[in-house]
Amino acid sequence: MKPNEGATDRTVRLILGSVLIFASFLLLGLMDGAILGIVAAVIGAVLVVTAILGFCPAYKICGLSTCAVKPAP
């Protein structure tokens, strides 16, 4: 897996993912927010994992990259 996320992209993903995970705990505490809480937790976890790895499978499929350094061929 070659990195395809830049530093800003990774930072935004990490912050947004952390906020979604925290919000999921609040939503899971509400009776009617269980499904929304689970969805928020899953999306938040995916964002955090992709931020840590520096690789986004969706970017790969679309041929996108926010990484400033181009990997060697």
C-alpha positions in Angstrom: 0.0 0.0 0.0 1.5 3.2 -1.2 0.5 6.3 0.8 -2.1 8.4 -0.9 -3.0 10.9 1.8 -1.2 14.1 2.6 -0.6 15.5 6.1 -3.6 17.8 6.1 -5.9 15.1 4.8 -4.7 12.7 7.5 -5.1 15.4 10.3 -8.6 16.2 9.2 -9.5 12.5 9.1 -8.1 11.9 12.5 -9.9 14.8 14.1 -13.2 14.1 12.3 -13.0 10.4 13.1 -12.3 11.0 16.7 -15.2 13.4 17.0 -17.5 10.9 15.3 -16.4 8.1 17.7 -17.0 10.4 20.7 -20.4 11.4 19.3 -21.3 7.8 18.8 -21.0 7.2 22.5 -23.4 10.1 23.2 -25.8 8.8 20.5 -25.7 5.3 21.9 -26.7 6.6 25.2 -30.0 7.8 23.8 -32.6 5.1 23.1 -33.6 6.3 19.6 -30.0 7.0 18.5 -28.6 3.5 18.6 -28.5 2.9 14.8 -27.1 6.4 14.2 -24.6 5.9 16.9 -23.3 2.6 15.4 -23.1 4.3 12.0 -21.1 7.2 13.4 -18.8 4.8 15.3 -18.1 2.8 12.1 -17.4 5.8 9.9 -15.3 7.4 12.7 -13.2 4.2 13.0 -12.7 4.0 9.2 -11.5 7.6 9.2 -9.1 7.1 12.1 -7.6 3.9 10.6 -7.1 5.4 7.2 -5.5 8.5 8.8 -3.1 6.2 10.8 -2.2 4.1 7.7 -2.0 7.1 5.3 -3.9 5.0 2.7 -7.5 5.4 1.5 -8.9 2.5 -0.6 -11.5 4.9 -2.0 -8.8 7.2 -3.2 -7.0 4.2 -4.8 -10.2 3.2 -6.7 -10.8 6.8 -7.9 -7.1 7.4 -8.8 -6.8 10.3 -6.3 -3.9 11.3 -4.1 -3.4 14.2 -1.7 0.1 13.0 -0.9 2.7 15.7 -1.8 5.5 13.1 -2.2 5.1 10.9 -5.3 6.2 7.4 -4.6 9.1 6.0 -6.7 7.9 3.8 -9.6 
